[in-house]
Amino acid sequence: MHRAPQQTLSCGKECLQSTWEKAYQKHRKKVRSAQPIVDTRAPLFLSHLHLNLKKLKLEEERLSVIVRDNHLLLEKISCIMRTRGQTTNRNDYTHRSLNREKREQELHTVQRDNKIILGRITDSEPLYRTQRWQEDWARTEKYRKALAEYCGRQQTCQGKRNQNLRPHQAWTQKVKWEGRTQNKNCKKKTSLRSNNGEMARLPWAPQCPSHHW
């Protein structure tokens, strides 16, 4: 037995039933065709952002350079293996200075300045007269030797005289004789004259005290 389709909204009158059914179907149609407020669709695909042509070009150039270098290196290795090579393990390198010319110029400049200074020193007249000092010292040595010889002779003569005296007499005589000798030496030292005729006293001669016997 065929069963009639049931209505969504039940009502006692058929006119109201059909009106409500049409309104409900119209509402469902609007709901199905309504646009959502939130966009949940996938974003747009931008090819120029995902495909970087500049980067691909640079990568190809880099790979081409690597391939070329590898090819050159392979040729060099094969050439070395076929022949004995152009380099050896001998260390024939000599040390070379980078600023050798500059240092040589400075050395020549210093040597030239030293020669100029040496010439000035040798050509300049001395401030002190060493020859006069030597003459004065020779004269002083002559006087010292003469005084020492004279004093030695006097002491020898006095010693011979005191051999026959008693101890206390010899000591008294020795003191008197030394006093006289000292006075004579002081007079002799102070009476020396220089080459110019002026009175001069030896720098090493002490001032003799005056003795009165």
Order of alpha helices (4+ residues) and beta strands (2+ residues): alpha-alpha-alpha-alpha-alpha-alpha
